[in-house]
Amino acid sequence: MPEAVLVSMMFAARLRTVFTRAKLSPILRAPAIGDGTQNRKSGENRLVGRKIRPMYDFNSFDLIIDARSPREYEEDHIPGAINLPVVDNDEYAEVGTLHRTDPLAAYQLGACYSLRNIARHIEAHISKLPARSKILVYCFRGGKRSRVWFDVLDTIGYKVEKLKGGWKTYRGWVNEQLATMPCNFRYIVVSGATGSGKTRLLTALDREGAQVLDLEGLATHRGSIIGAVPGKPQPTQKMFDSLLRLRLSEFDPSRPVWVESESKKIGQVQVPEALLTTMRKGPVITVSASMAQRVQLLREDYRHFEEDPESLIERLIHLRPLVGGPEFDEWKVLAERRQVPELFERLMRNHYDPSYLRSIRRNYPDIDKAPTVVLEDLSLEGLQPVARTIRTQFEETFMAPAA
């Protein structure tokens, strides 16, 4: 019997078992943690009470399959996983709706969608994998959707693991990691007013081989009320957490990590308290630049506001009660006249600089004692030699062991 036919027969038999046991929408009902077949191969993570044991080394897999719907995948997933859903968003809704009135028809429809989707995924993705590839599969709670994938891949002959507890276990592990992992590192915090080149300096430091944690890059946001990046939505909080945990795992604890003095929220995502607390215990350096340089940086990084200053005013409307009507009206006049450089300067002098000083002194009480680095050229080329110098100087000074 051809192997493809055998796989299809086995898969159909498994689907019948899945549908028979399901009490809600076929395939899609999320089972309780621990529900479903046991992994027939060793190495599966297990829950003991509410404690989560160490997770898989995701880098050891040739492929990680997220069997959930695209909508679930977009909210959060294991970094590096690809989404090969058993059913997509529309199919999920259709099968679930039909199940309310005709369970048998819903089972049949779900089986058709699942078989077609799995077959398509095998042809497009799985068929390209070498015979001895190692694959990890997960769904919401490690139940029916990942079980279907596990049985197919196991029958084909791949070395396949199913994440027990699924994404729910992974998410709990990420939360656990972010409560402790940030404390394993020593941070050098780069502070400075808006437009002073902090993010660009971090980029230059990264090019010099320093360990850099770019929180704004992970958050896809520049960290202020006008910091949204055009055309690039922020990740969800859960996805931000996953990306942050991954980035921290890449660092060497014996070396310092450079990071910007962020506040608790970057746009709509929150920085873990353990990270903020540990950052605020570390050494700080302050960078400064001339107002002309800062205005030029804002014109480059916020070019979309220079082209549409009215949209900038729309973003700033929530600040009107804080800065007062007369000041806000001055911003509006400058925007209407398209005097954007003057508007940027006024925003920094009358709002952002005073706000920054209040915030940085609250979070870093000794900030006035921090060494200051004057940046005369905020271009990446101009910052590269500065990054080289301060990396050598401050990593040696701040990270030298106590006498």
Phi, psi and chi 1 to 4 in degrees:
 res  aa     phi    psi   chi1   chi2   chi3   chi4
   1 MET       -  130.3 -178.9 -179.0  -64.2      -
   2 PRO   -57.2  142.5  -21.0   31.8      -      -
   3 GLU   -60.0  -37.9 -175.8  177.4   44.0      -
   4 ALA   -60.9  -39.5      -      -      -      -
   5 VAL   -67.8  -42.1  175.8      -      -      -
   6 LEU   -61.1  -43.1  178.8   61.7      -      -
   7 VAL   -61.2  -43.8  170.1      -      -      -
   8 SER   -62.7  -41.2  -64.9      -      -      -
   9 MET   -65.2  -44.7  -69.0  176.2   63.2      -
  10 MET   -61.5  -43.1  177.8  -78.6  -59.4      -
  11 PHE   -63.7  -42.3 -173.8   28.0      -      -
  12 ALA   -63.7  -39.4      -      -      -      -
  13 ALA   -63.1  -41.8      -      -      -      -
  14 ARG   -63.4  -40.1  172.0   58.3   66.7 -172.7
  15 LEU   -63.6  -38.1  -76.1  173.4      -      -
  16 ARG   -61.5  -41.4  -74.8 -164.2  -63.5  -87.8
  17 THR   -63.7  -43.4  -58.8      -      -      -
  18 VAL   -59.8  -48.0  168.6      -      -      -
  19 PHE   -68.5  -35.2  -66.2  155.5      -      -
  20 THR   -64.5  -37.5  -59.8      -      -      -
  21 ARG   -82.4  -21.2  -67.1  177.2  179.6  174.9
  22 ALA   -69.2  137.2      -      -      -      -
  23 LYS  -103.5  -16.4  -65.4 -178.2  179.6  179.5
  24 LEU  -116.4 -149.3  -62.7  177.3      -      -
  25 SER   -57.4  131.9  176.3      -      -      -
  26 PRO   -58.4  142.4   21.4  -32.3      -      -
  27 ILE    70.6  -38.7  -60.8  178.3      -      -
  28 LEU   -89.5  -15.5  -52.4  173.6      -      -
  29 ARG   -65.3  128.4 -178.3  177.3   63.6   89.7
  30 ALA   -80.6  115.7      -      -      -      -
  31 PRO   -75.8  165.5   29.2  -33.8      -      -
  32 ALA   -68.6  154.8      -      -      -      -
  33 ILE   -58.1  130.6  -68.3  178.2      -      -
  34 GLY    97.1  -13.6      -      -      -      -
  35 ASP   -71.4  152.4 -174.1   23.5      -      -
  36 GLY   101.7  173.1      -      -      -      -
  37 THR   -67.9  150.9   57.8      -      -      -
  38 GLN   -78.2  144.4  -64.5  -64.7  -41.2      -
  39 ASN   -62.9  127.2 -169.4  -22.5      -      -
  40 ARG   -78.8   -3.6  -67.4 -168.3  -69.2  -87.4
  41 LYS  -117.6  154.8  -57.7 -172.4  177.8 -177.3
  42 SER   -75.1  165.9   62.9      -      -      -
  43 GLY   100.6    0.8      -      -      -      -
  44 GLU   -75.0  139.5 -167.0  170.3   41.9      -
  45 ASN   -68.5  145.8  -69.6  -63.9      -      -
  46 ARG  -131.1  151.4  -60.4 -178.7 -178.7  -81.9
  47 LEU   -97.4  135.1  -60.2  178.2      -      -
  48 VAL  -118.7  107.3  179.6      -      -      -
  49 GLY    60.9 -123.4      -      -      -      -
  50 ARG  -108.9    7.7  -62.5 -174.9   63.6   85.0
  51 LYS   -88.9  141.0  -65.2 -178.8  179.9  178.7
  52 ILE  -107.8  121.3  -58.5  175.7      -      -
  53 ARG   -75.5  168.8  -68.7 -173.3  176.1 -177.6
  54 PRO   -52.7  142.0  -28.7   36.5      -      -
  55 MET   -83.3  167.3 -176.8   59.3   66.6      -
  56 TYR   -56.9  155.2  -75.3  114.8      -      -
  57 ASP   -83.3  100.9  175.2    8.0      -      -
  58 PHE   -63.2  -26.2  -62.0  126.2      -      -
  59 ASN   -68.8  -13.7  -67.7  -36.0      -      -
  60 SER   -81.3   -6.4   68.7      -      -      -
  61 PHE   -99.1  143.2  -67.7   93.5      -      -
  62 ASP   -77.6  -25.7  -59.8  -63.7      -      -
  63 LEU  -152.9  136.9  178.1   66.0      -      -
  64 ILE  -117.8  123.2  -58.2  176.7      -      -
  65 ILE  -107.3  122.9  -63.9  175.3      -      -
  66 ASP   -96.0  110.5 -173.5  -40.4      -      -
  67 ALA   -87.1    1.6      -      -      -      -
  68 ARG   -78.0  176.9  -59.6  173.0  -57.7  155.2
  69 SER   -70.3  158.5   67.4      -      -      -
  70 PRO   -55.9  -35.7  -28.3   36.5      -      -
  71 ARG   -63.9  -43.1 -175.7  176.7  -64.4  110.1
  72 GLU   -65.2  -40.8  -66.4  169.5  -73.7      -
  73 TYR   -62.0  -41.4  176.7   83.6      -      -
  74 GLU   -66.1  -31.2  -70.2  169.7    5.4      -
  75 GLU   -68.4  -40.7 -177.7 -179.0   14.7      -
  76 ASP  -172.8  148.3 -178.2   38.2      -      -
  77 HIS  -160.5  163.9   56.9  -92.9      -      -
  78 ILE   -64.0  123.5  -63.4  172.9      -      -
  79 PRO   -55.1  131.0  -27.9   36.8      -      -
  80 GLY    97.8  -16.7      -      -      -      -
  81 ALA   -71.6  147.3      -      -      -      -
  82 ILE  -107.5  148.8   65.2  171.1      -      -
  83 ASN   -91.9  108.4 -171.2 -150.6      -      -
  84 LEU  -120.8   78.0  -59.2 -178.3      -      -
  85 PRO   -70.6  144.8   26.4  -33.9      -      -
  86 VAL   -67.5  -40.3  173.6      -      -      -
  87 VAL  -137.8  146.9  -71.8      -      -      -
  88 ASP   -89.0 -176.1   65.2   23.3      -      -
  89 ASN   -60.5  -48.1  -65.1  -27.3      -      -
  90 ASP   -66.9  -39.6  -66.9  -23.3      -      -
  91 GLU   -65.5  -39.8  -68.1  162.8   -7.1      -
  92 TYR   -55.3  -50.2 -179.3  102.8      -      -
  93 ALA   -64.8  -42.1      -      -      -      -
  94 GLU   -64.3  -47.2 -177.3 -179.2    2.2      -
  95 VAL   -65.3  -41.3  172.3      -      -      -
  96 GLY   -63.4  -40.4      -      -      -      -
  97 THR   -66.3  -44.4  -60.0      -      -      -
  98 LEU   -64.7  -33.3  179.5   59.8      -      -
  99 HIS   -62.8  -24.6 -173.1  -94.8      -      -
 100 ARG   -67.5  -29.3  -62.0 -169.7 -171.4  103.8
 101 THR  -112.4  -26.1   56.9      -      -      -
 102 ASP  -148.8   84.0 -168.2  -20.0      -      -
 103 PRO   -57.3  -41.3  -26.2   36.0      -      -
 104 LEU   -62.0  -45.4  177.3   60.1      -      -
 105 ALA   -63.8  -34.9      -      -      -      -
 106 ALA   -66.4  -42.1      -      -      -      -
 107 TYR   -59.4  -44.9  -64.6  145.2      -      -
 108 GLN   -63.7  -44.0  -66.2  168.6  -18.9      -
 109 LEU   -65.1  -43.1 -179.4   62.0      -      -
 110 GLY   -62.0  -39.4      -      -      -      -
 111 ALA   -64.3  -42.1      -      -      -      -
 112 CYS   -61.1  -48.1  -70.6      -      -      -
 113 TYR   -61.6  -44.5  -77.1  146.6      -      -
 114 SER   -64.0  -46.9  -59.0      -      -      -
 115 LEU   -61.4  -43.7  -73.0  165.4      -      -
 116 ARG   -64.7  -44.1  -69.7  170.0 -174.8  167.2
 117 ASN   -66.1  -45.4  -70.4  -25.4      -      -
 118 ILE   -60.3  -44.9  -68.0  -76.3      -      -
 119 ALA   -59.8  -42.2      -      -      -      -
 120 ARG   -65.7  -41.9 -173.2  179.0   69.8 -104.4
 121 HIS   -64.5  -39.6  -64.0  -35.2      -      -
 122 ILE   -61.5  -44.2  -70.0  174.7      -      -
 123 GLU   -66.6  -41.6 -177.6  176.6    5.3      -
 124 ALA   -81.1  -31.9      -      -      -      -
 125 HIS  -123.4  -51.7  -60.4  -80.6      -      -
 126 ILE   -70.0  -35.1  -53.0  -56.9      -      -
 127 SER   -62.9  -18.0   62.6      -      -      -
 128 LYS   -86.3   -8.8  -61.1  179.0  175.5   62.2
 129 LEU   -83.0  140.8  -65.8  175.9      -      -
 130 PRO   -63.0  160.5  -20.5   31.5      -      -
 131 ALA   -61.9  -33.5      -      -      -      -
 132 ARG   -97.5   21.2  -60.7 -176.7   65.4   82.7
 133 SER   -64.5  145.6  -63.4      -      -      -
 134 LYS  -104.5  126.0 -174.1  178.8  178.5 -177.3
 135 ILE  -126.7  136.9  -56.5  173.5      -      -
 136 LEU  -110.7  134.3  177.2   66.7      -      -
 137 VAL  -123.7  139.7 -179.9      -      -      -
 138 TYR  -149.3  156.3   69.9   94.4      -      -
 139 CYS  -131.3 -149.0   59.0      -      -      -
 140 PHE   -67.8  -51.3 -175.8   66.6      -      -
 141 ARG  -126.6   18.7  -74.1 -179.5  179.2  159.0
 142 GLY    75.5   28.5      -      -      -      -
 143 GLY  -104.5 -118.0      -      -      -      -
 144 LYS   -70.6  -41.2  -65.9  172.9  173.6   55.8
 145 ARG   -67.9  -43.2  -72.1  179.3  -75.1 -178.4
 146 SER   -72.5  -28.9   56.0      -      -      -
 147 ARG   -63.4  -41.8 -174.6 -166.5  -49.9  166.0
 148 VAL   -58.8  -47.8  167.8      -      -      -
 149 TRP   -63.6  -42.9 -100.2  120.0      -      -
 150 PHE   -57.8  -47.7  177.7   90.7      -      -
 151 ASP   -63.7  -41.8  -73.9  -20.9      -      -
 152 VAL   -63.4  -49.4  169.9      -      -      -
 153 LEU   -67.9  -37.1  -63.8  169.3      -      -
 154 ASP   -65.5  -39.9 -174.1   56.9      -      -
 155 THR   -66.6  -38.8  -61.1      -      -      -
 156 ILE   -62.2  -33.4  -68.6  173.1      -      -
 157 GLY   120.1    6.5      -      -      -      -
 158 TYR   -75.8  156.0  -71.1  113.0      -      -
 159 LYS   -83.3  104.8 -176.2  177.6 -179.2 -178.9
 160 VAL  -122.1  139.9   55.1      -      -      -
 161 GLU  -120.6  145.7  -57.0  -82.4   -2.7      -
 162 LYS  -115.4  124.4 -179.0  165.8   71.1   73.1
 163 LEU   -70.3  106.4  178.3   58.4      -      -
 164 LYS   -65.0  129.3 -172.3  174.6  179.0   65.7
 165 GLY    88.1  -12.1      -      -      -      -
 166 GLY    59.7 -150.1      -      -      -      -
 167 TRP   -60.5  -32.6  173.0   85.3      -      -
 168 LYS   -60.9  -42.4  -71.8  -75.3  -73.0 -176.8
 169 THR   -65.8  -43.2  -69.6      -      -      -
 170 TYR   -59.6  -44.7  164.0   75.0      -      -
 171 ARG   -63.2  -41.6  175.3   60.6 -176.6  167.5
 172 GLY   -62.7  -38.4      -      -      -      -
 173 TRP   -65.5  -40.8  174.1   73.6      -      -
 174 VAL   -60.8  -46.2  168.0      -      -      -
 175 ASN   -60.1  -41.7  -73.9  -24.6      -      -
 176 GLU   -63.4  -42.5 -173.3  179.7   65.5      -
 177 GLN   -63.2  -43.7  -70.3  -76.4  -64.6      -
 178 LEU   -73.0  -12.6  -69.1 -179.2      -      -
 179 ALA   -80.7  -17.9      -      -      -      -
 180 THR  -128.9  -35.5   58.5      -      -      -
 181 MET   -56.9  -43.0 -163.9  177.3 -166.9      -
 182 PRO   -59.7  -24.1  -24.3   35.3      -      -
 183 CYS   -74.9   -8.0  -54.1      -      -      -
 184 ASN   -81.1   -5.1  -64.1  -27.1      -      -
 185 PHE  -120.9  158.9  -56.7   98.3      -      -
 186 ARG  -108.4  132.8  -62.5  171.3  -63.8  169.6
 187 TYR  -113.3  141.2  -58.0   91.6      -      -
 188 ILE  -107.1  117.0  -60.3  177.3      -      -
 189 VAL   -95.7  128.2  179.4      -      -      -
 190 VAL   -99.8  117.4  179.0      -      -      -
 191 SER  -114.0  165.5   68.0      -      -      -
 192 GLY   159.6  155.8      -      -      -      -
 193 ALA   -68.2  166.6      -      -      -      -
 194 THR   -53.9  132.9  -61.5      -      -      -
 195 GLY    81.9    8.4      -      -      -      -
 196 SER   -88.6    1.9   58.0      -      -      -
 197 GLY    93.3   20.7      -      -      -      -
 198 LYS   -61.2  -49.5  -60.1 -176.7  -64.6  -64.7
 199 THR   -65.1  -40.4  -58.5      -      -      -
 200 ARG   -65.6  -35.8  -68.9 -173.2 -177.7 -176.0
 201 LEU   -65.7  -39.4 -179.0   58.7      -      -
 202 LEU   -61.5  -40.0  -71.1  179.3      -      -
 203 THR   -61.2  -43.3  -60.5      -      -      -
 204 ALA   -65.0  -39.2      -      -      -      -
 205 LEU   -62.9  -40.2  -76.2  162.2      -      -
 206 ASP   -61.3  -41.4 -176.5   66.9      -      -
 207 ARG   -63.9  -27.4  -69.9 -179.2  176.4 -179.1
 208 GLU   -83.9    0.3  -70.8  -61.6  -42.6      -
 209 GLY    95.1    6.0      -      -      -      -
 210 ALA   -73.8  156.9      -      -      -      -
 211 GLN   -83.4  117.3  -65.6 -167.9  137.3      -
 212 VAL  -123.3  128.8  172.4      -      -      -
 213 LEU  -105.3  102.2  178.7   56.8      -      -
 214 ASP   -93.9   88.0 -178.0    3.5      -      -
 215 LEU   -65.1  -36.6  -68.8  170.4      -      -
 216 GLU   -67.5  -35.1  -67.6 -175.8    2.4      -
 217 GLY   -65.0  -43.0      -      -      -      -
 218 LEU   -65.0  -34.8  -64.6  177.2      -      -
 219 ALA   -85.6   -7.6      -      -      -      -
 220 THR    50.4   52.7  -42.3      -      -      -
 221 HIS  -163.2  144.3 -162.0  -81.2      -      -
 222 ARG   -91.5    4.5  -64.1 -168.4  176.6  102.0
 223 GLY    89.0   10.7      -      -      -      -
 224 SER  -133.2 -179.5   70.5      -      -      -
 225 ILE   -63.1  -20.9 -163.5  171.6      -      -
 226 ILE  -108.3   17.5   61.4  172.7      -      -
 227 GLY   -86.4    0.6      -      -      -      -
 228 ALA   -61.5  140.4      -      -      -      -
 229 VAL   -93.2  119.9 -179.7      -      -      -
 230 PRO   -56.2  131.0  -23.4   33.3      -      -
 231 GLY    76.6    3.4      -      -      -      -
 232 LYS  -130.5   98.7  -65.2 -177.9  178.9 -179.5
 233 PRO   -67.1  152.6   24.7  -33.9      -      -
 234 GLN   -69.8  150.7  -78.1 -163.2  -95.2      -
 235 PRO   -68.2  160.5   27.3  -35.3      -      -
 236 THR   -66.5  167.2   64.2      -      -      -
 237 GLN   -58.6  -42.4 -179.3   66.4   53.1      -
 238 LYS   -64.3  -41.3  -65.3 -178.5  178.6   69.6
 239 MET   -68.8  -38.8 -166.3   68.4 -122.4      -
 240 PHE   -58.9  -43.3  172.6   76.8      -      -
 241 ASP   -61.2  -42.5  -68.7  -16.5      -      -
 242 SER   -62.6  -44.0  -73.5      -      -      -
 243 LEU   -66.7  -38.2  -65.3  172.1      -      -
 244 LEU   -66.1  -45.3  174.9   58.1      -      -
 245 ARG   -60.0  -41.6 -170.0 -141.0   63.7   83.3
 246 LEU   -61.7  -44.9  174.5   63.9      -      -
 247 ARG   -64.0  -43.0 -176.2   57.5  177.1  149.0
 248 LEU   -62.3  -34.9  -70.7  172.2      -      -
 249 SER   -67.3  -17.2   73.3      -      -      -
 250 GLU   -86.6   -8.2  -63.1  168.6  -15.1      -
 251 PHE   -88.4  153.9  -67.8  146.3      -      -
 252 ASP   -95.3  117.2  177.5   -4.8      -      -
 253 PRO   -62.2  -17.7  -21.7   33.4      -      -
 254 SER   -80.6   -8.0   68.5      -      -      -
 255 ARG  -116.7  150.4  -62.8  172.3   52.2 -154.5
 256 PRO   -70.9  157.7   27.0  -35.6      -      -
 257 VAL  -117.3  126.4  175.4      -      -      -
 258 TRP   -88.7  136.4  -66.6   76.1      -      -
 259 VAL  -150.8  152.3   64.7      -      -      -
 260 GLU   -84.3  150.9 -173.9  175.1  -26.9      -
 261 SER   -76.7   75.4   56.4      -      -      -
 262 GLU   -79.5  158.4  -59.2  -70.5   -7.3      -
 263 SER   -86.5 -177.3   57.6      -      -      -
 264 LYS   -65.9  -32.9 -173.8  168.5 -174.2  176.5
 265 LYS  -114.7  137.5  -70.0 -168.2   70.3  174.9
 266 ILE  -118.2   99.3  -54.0  175.9      -      -
 267 GLY    65.4 -119.7      -      -      -      -
 268 GLN  -101.2    2.5  -63.4  -58.2  -49.6      -
 269 VAL  -109.3  151.6  -59.1      -      -      -
 270 GLN  -107.1  141.2  -69.7 -166.8   -1.7      -
 271 VAL   -83.9  134.0  178.8      -      -      -
 272 PRO   -56.0  141.3  -23.5   32.6      -      -
 273 GLU   -61.3  -36.9 -171.3   62.7   36.9      -
 274 ALA   -62.0  -36.4      -      -      -      -
 275 LEU   -70.2  -47.0  175.9   56.7      -      -
 276 LEU   -59.6  -45.5  -73.1  173.7      -      -
 277 THR   -61.0  -43.6  -60.4      -      -      -
 278 THR   -70.0  -39.0  -49.7      -      -      -
 279 MET   -57.8  -43.5  -76.1  169.0   51.0      -
 280 ARG   -73.2   -7.1  -69.2  168.1 -177.2  170.1
 281 LYS   -91.8  -10.4  -66.1  177.0 -179.1  177.1
 282 GLY   -91.8  173.8      -      -      -      -
 283 PRO   -70.1  153.0   26.2  -34.5      -      -
 284 VAL  -127.2  141.0 -176.5      -      -      -
 285 ILE  -122.0  146.2   66.7  170.2      -      -
 286 THR  -108.1  134.8  -61.1      -      -      -
 287 VAL  -109.6  145.3  -63.3      -      -      -
 288 SER  -137.8  157.1   65.9      -      -      -
 289 ALA  -150.8  160.5      -      -      -      -
 290 SER   -66.5  156.9   67.9      -      -      -
 291 MET   -61.0  -37.6 -178.6   57.5   72.5      -
 292 ALA   -60.8  -42.7      -      -      -      -
 293 GLN   -65.4  -41.1  -77.4  -79.6  -32.2      -
 294 ARG   -65.9  -42.0  -65.9  170.0   62.8 -166.1
 295 VAL   -61.9  -42.6  168.7      -      -      -
 296 GLN   -62.5  -39.7 -178.8   59.4   33.2      -
 297 LEU   -62.5  -43.8 -176.0  144.1      -      -
 298 LEU   -64.0  -36.8  -97.2   60.0      -      -
 299 ARG   -64.5  -32.9  -65.2 -176.6   68.9 -174.6
 300 GLU   -79.2  -45.1  -65.8  170.7    1.6      -
 301 ASP   -80.4  -23.0  -72.8   -1.2      -      -
 302 TYR  -120.1   45.2  -64.7   88.5      -      -
 303 ARG   -58.0  -32.0 -169.7  176.7  -58.5  -82.9
 304 HIS   -62.8  -30.0   52.3  -69.8      -      -
 305 PHE   -77.4  -30.5  -72.2  138.3      -      -
 306 GLU   -65.4  -35.1 -178.8  138.5   16.9      -
 307 GLU   -79.2  -24.3  -63.3  169.2   -6.8      -
 308 ASP  -141.0   74.2 -177.7   13.8      -      -
 309 PRO   -64.1  -25.0   18.9  -29.7      -      -
 310 GLU   -62.9  -34.5  -72.1   77.4   12.4      -
 311 SER   -67.9  -28.9   66.3      -      -      -
 312 LEU   -65.1  -44.4  172.6   57.8      -      -
 313 ILE   -61.9  -37.4  -63.5  -59.6      -      -
 314 GLU   -61.6  -38.3  -68.8  174.3    5.2      -
 315 ARG   -68.8  -30.2  -65.7  -75.4 -176.5   89.3
 316 LEU   -89.0   -3.5  -63.1  170.4      -      -
 317 ILE   -57.1  -31.8 -171.3   67.6      -      -
 318 HIS   -69.5  -14.0  -59.3  -67.8      -      -
 319 LEU   -86.7   -7.2  -62.9  179.1      -      -
 320 ARG   -55.6  -47.2 -176.3 -175.4 -179.6   97.1
 321 PRO   -62.8  -27.8  -21.7   34.3      -      -
 322 LEU   -77.9  -44.4  179.5   63.8      -      -
 323 VAL   -91.7  -16.7  -58.6      -      -      -
 324 GLY    95.3  151.6      -      -      -      -
 325 GLY   -59.3  -47.5      -      -      -      -
 326 PRO   -59.3  -42.7  -26.6   35.5      -      -
 327 GLU   -66.4  -43.6  178.5   62.6   27.7      -
 328 PHE   -63.1  -38.1 -172.1   81.9      -      -
 329 ASP   -62.9  -34.4  -69.7  -18.7      -      -
 330 GLU   -63.4  -39.4  -70.4  -66.8  -27.3      -
 331 TRP   -60.9  -43.2  -62.2   -7.7      -      -
 332 LYS   -62.7  -41.5  -72.2  179.2   62.8  176.7
 333 VAL   -62.8  -44.4  169.0      -      -      -
 334 LEU   -63.4  -37.8  -68.7  172.5      -      -
 335 ALA   -66.3  -43.2      -      -      -      -
 336 GLU   -63.7  -32.8  -69.2  166.6   -2.6      -
 337 ARG   -85.2   -2.8  -66.7  175.2  178.8  172.0
 338 ARG    59.0   34.2  -52.2 -169.8   74.2   81.6
 339 GLN   -92.1   68.5  -65.7  176.8  -79.7      -
 340 VAL   -68.2  -42.5  178.7      -      -      -
 341 PRO   -56.6  -42.6  -26.6   36.4      -      -
 342 GLU   -65.5  -36.1  -68.4   81.6   -1.7      -
 343 LEU   -66.7  -44.4  174.1   56.5      -      -
 344 PHE   -59.2  -43.8  -79.1  148.9      -      -
 345 GLU   -64.7  -43.6  179.6  172.1  -11.7      -
 346 ARG   -64.7  -39.5 -174.1  160.4 -172.0  132.3
 347 LEU   -59.2  -43.9  -78.8  171.6      -      -
 348 MET   -69.6  -45.2  -73.3 -171.1  -76.6      -
 349 ARG   -67.0  -41.9  -70.6 -167.6 -174.9  -80.3
 350 ASN   -98.6  -13.1  -65.7   -6.2      -      -
 351 HIS  -130.8  -61.5  171.8   63.7      -      -
 352 TYR   -66.0  -41.6  -80.2  107.5      -      -
 353 ASP   -66.0  -47.0  -74.0    1.7      -      -
 354 PRO   -63.0  -38.5  -23.0   34.0      -      -
 355 SER   -64.4  -40.7  -63.9      -      -      -
 356 TYR   -62.0  -45.2  160.5   75.5      -      -
 357 LEU   -61.3  -41.9  -74.8  175.2      -      -
 358 ARG   -62.8  -44.8  -70.6 -167.6  -63.2  -89.6
 359 SER   -68.7  -47.2  174.7      -      -      -
 360 ILE   -67.9  -34.2 -160.9   68.2      -      -
 361 ARG   -72.7  -28.8  -75.0  171.6  176.0  162.3
 362 ARG   -71.3  -43.1 -179.7  173.4   62.1 -108.9
 363 ASN   -85.9  -27.0  -65.1  -39.1      -      -
 364 TYR  -131.3   82.1  -63.5   88.6      -      -
 365 PRO   -57.7  -25.7  -23.8   33.9      -      -
 366 ASP   -97.6   21.8  -65.7  -30.9      -      -
 367 ILE   -61.0  -31.9 -172.6   63.7      -      -
 368 ASP   -68.1  -16.8  -67.9  -28.2      -      -
 369 LYS   -91.7   -6.5  -58.8  176.5 -176.1  177.1
 370 ALA   -70.4  144.8      -      -      -      -
 371 PRO   -64.8  146.4   21.8  -31.4      -      -
 372 THR  -113.0  135.4  -61.7      -      -      -
 373 VAL  -113.9  118.7  176.3      -      -      -
 374 VAL   -87.1  123.4  178.7      -      -      -
 375 LEU  -101.3  116.3  -55.9  177.4      -      -
 376 GLU   -93.5  -17.1  -62.4  179.6   -5.6      -
 377 ASP  -140.1  113.6 -178.8   -6.4      -      -
 378 LEU   -92.2    8.0  -62.2 -175.3      -      -
 379 SER   -73.4  155.1   68.8      -      -      -
 380 LEU   -60.0  -37.2  -78.4  175.6      -      -
 381 GLU   -65.2  -39.7  -65.5   75.0   14.9      -
 382 GLY   -71.1  -27.8      -      -      -      -
 383 LEU   -84.8  -16.4  -71.6  171.7      -      -
 384 GLN   -61.3  -49.3 -150.7   62.0   53.8      -
 385 PRO   -65.4  -31.2   19.1  -30.1      -      -
 386 VAL   -64.4  -44.7  177.9      -      -      -
 387 ALA   -60.6  -40.9      -      -      -      -
 388 ARG   -61.3  -42.9 -170.4  174.3  -52.1  120.2
 389 THR   -70.0  -49.5  -60.5      -      -      -
 390 ILE   -71.0  -28.6   67.5  169.7      -      -
 391 ARG   -61.7  -48.6 -176.2 -166.3  172.9 -161.5
 392 THR   -62.9  -46.6  -59.5      -      -      -
 393 GLN   -67.0  -51.2  176.7 -177.0   -8.3      -
 394 PHE   -82.8  -31.6  -69.7  110.8      -      -
 395 GLU   -65.4  -39.0  -73.0 -167.6    5.4      -
 396 GLU   -70.0  -41.0  -69.9 -179.7   -4.0      -
 397 THR   -71.4  -50.2  -59.5      -      -      -
 398 PHE   -78.4  -30.8  -70.2  141.6      -      -
 399 MET  -101.0    5.3  -61.4  -56.8  159.6      -
 400 ALA   -65.5  137.7      -      -      -      -
 401 PRO   -63.4  148.3   20.3  -29.6      -      -
 402 ALA   -65.4  144.0      -      -      -      -
 403 ALA   -72.0      -      -      -      -      -
